[in-house]
């Protein structure tokens, strides 16, 4: 196992635990129809990954926190940072396609997954 894989694995473990812990605590404390815990996780993850990308602290830190922790904590943060990069590069067509495909296909696939899962209940 290389050090890079180990950094990603450790970060992923911690990110998954953080997401689970925060979601469980927040949802018990503030129950609501709107998935506010997930929204807060995704928004905080967007900020933190942007902060990490902007700070450029090096490959090891990015693998541990960016790829590992944020990858498990949320993927929405990665999505937003990639969109900002497309904006900065003035890749308007790619930005439009990426945003539209992410939301439309994401919703369609989530619906399809729910539908398939419901047929498997038995």
N, C-alpha and C positions, 0 to 999 in steps of 0.2 A: 504494500500500500504506500503510495507516495505521500509526501507531506501535503501536497495540494488537496488530494482526496480526503485526507484526515482533517484538514481545515474546513472543508466544505461539510463533511459529516458532523463535526462538532458544532459548527454554526447551525446546520440544519436541525440537529437535535434540540439545541437551545431555542431556536426560532419556533419550532413546532410546540415545544413546552410553553413558551411565552404566549403564543396564540391561544392555546387551549386554556391555560391558566387565566389569562385576561378575559377571554370570552365567557368562561364559566363564572368567574367572579362578577363580571359586569352584568351578565344576563340574569343572574340570581338577584342582584342588588337593584337593577333597573329594568324589569321586564317590560317589553313593548313589542308591537307588531313589526315595526321597522327594525331591521337587523343592525342596530346602532353599534354593537360591539365590533362587528365586521367592518362597518363603515369607519369607525375610529382606528381599527387596525390598519385598514387599507390606506387611510389618509395619513396616519403617522408613518407607515411604511414608505409612502411616497416621499414624504419629507426626509426621512432618515436615509433612504437610498440616494435621493438627490444630494443630500449633505455629504454623504460618503463619496459619491461620484465627483462632486465639486471639490472636495478636499484633496482627492488624489493621494491617499496615504500609502499607496503601494499595493502590489499584487496580493501579498499575504493577507493584509487587512481586508481587501476587497473580497477575496475568496472566503474568508471566515465570516465576515459580516454581510457583505453584499450578496454573494452567491448562496452561501449557506444559511445564515440567519434570515435574511430577507426573503430568500427563496422559499423557506418553510413558513415564515411569518406571514408573508403575502406575496402574491405575484402582481398585484395591482400596482405596487410601487415600481416594479420593473417596467410595466406598461407605460406608466406616466413619464418616467425618466427617458424612455425610448422616444416617446412623443415629443418631449422637449428637445431632444437631440435632432429629431427630424425638423422641428421648427427652426432651431438654430442653423441648420444646414439648408434651410429654405426648400426642403423636400416636400412641397405642398401636396403633390399628387400621392406620394407614398404615405404621407400623414393621413390624408382622407381615406385611402384604401385601408390602411392599418386600423384606424379608429372604427370605421364602418364595419370592417370584417370582424374585428374583435368583439364588438358589441352584438352585431346581428348574428354572427355565427356562434358566439358564446351563448346567447340566449336560446338559439335554435338547438344547439347541442345539449344545453342544460335541460331543455324541454324533452328532447329525445331521450336523454338519460333517465329522466324521471319517468317517462312513459314506459321505457323498457323495464326499468326497475319495478314499476307497479305491476307489470305482467308477470314478473318472476316471484311475486309474493306467495302465490299458491293458495 
